């Protein structure tokens, strides 16, 4: 799932080298922390959070297939 978030984020931003994804794994859940360059933050979030919501939906579907619960956090 980490790679999935990384590929999606790198496709959206102007500075793909600044994309960083940290994965924290629990028993039944996974937390993915996504960091991008400050000027790319709007591109990852999108208008009214639509892009961020789409990323979370895709990751949630992948997590369900793996039998886990996933949370995507976008942090500065």
C-alpha positions in Angstrom: 0.0 0.0 0.0 2.9 2.3 0.6 4.0 2.0 -3.0 0.5 2.7 -4.2 0.3 6.0 -2.3 3.8 6.9 -3.5 3.0 6.2 -7.2 -0.3 8.2 -7.0 1.3 11.2 -5.3 4.4 11.3 -7.6 2.0 11.4 -10.6 0.2 14.4 -9.2 3.0 16.7 -8.0 5.7 18.9 -9.7 8.4 17.7 -7.4 8.2 13.9 -7.2 11.6 13.7 -5.5 10.0 15.4 -2.5 7.3 12.8 -2.0 7.8 10.7 1.1 5.5 8.0 2.5 5.9 6.5 5.9 4.0 3.4 6.8 3.1 2.5 10.4 1.7 -1.1 10.7 -0.5 -2.3 13.5 -2.3 -5.6 14.0 -5.3 -4.8 11.8 -4.6 -1.3 10.6 -2.0 0.6 8.6 -1.4 4.3 8.8 0.2 5.9 5.8 1.7 9.4 6.3 2.2 11.3 3.0 4.5 14.3 2.8 5.0 16.4 -0.2 6.7 19.8 -1.0 4.7 22.7 0.5 3.9 24.1 -3.0 2.5 20.7 -4.1 0.2 20.4 -1.1 -2.8 21.8 -3.1 -2.3 19.4 -5.9 -2.5 16.4 -3.6 -5.5 17.7 -1.7 -7.4 19.1 -4.7 -10.4 21.3 -4.8 -12.6 20.7 -1.7 -10.4 17.7 -0.9 -11.5 15.6 -3.9 -8.1 14.3 -4.8 -7.3 13.4 -1.2 -10.6 11.6 -0.9 -9.9 9.7 -4.1 -6.5 8.6 -2.9 -8.0 7.4 0.4 -10.7 5.5 -1.4 -8.2 3.6 -3.6 -6.0 2.8 -0.6 -9.0 1.7 1.5 -10.0 -0.7 -1.3 -6.5 -2.2 -1.4 -6.5 -2.5 2.4 -9.8 -4.4 2.4 -8.3 -6.9 -0.1 -5.4 -7.4 2.4 -7.8 -7.8 5.3 -6.7 -4.6 7.0 -7.9 -1.0 7.7 -5.9 1.8 6.2 -5.7 5.5 7.1 -4.0 8.1 4.8 -2.8 11.2 6.5 -1.4 14.1 4.4 1.0 16.1 6.5 3.3 19.1 5.9 
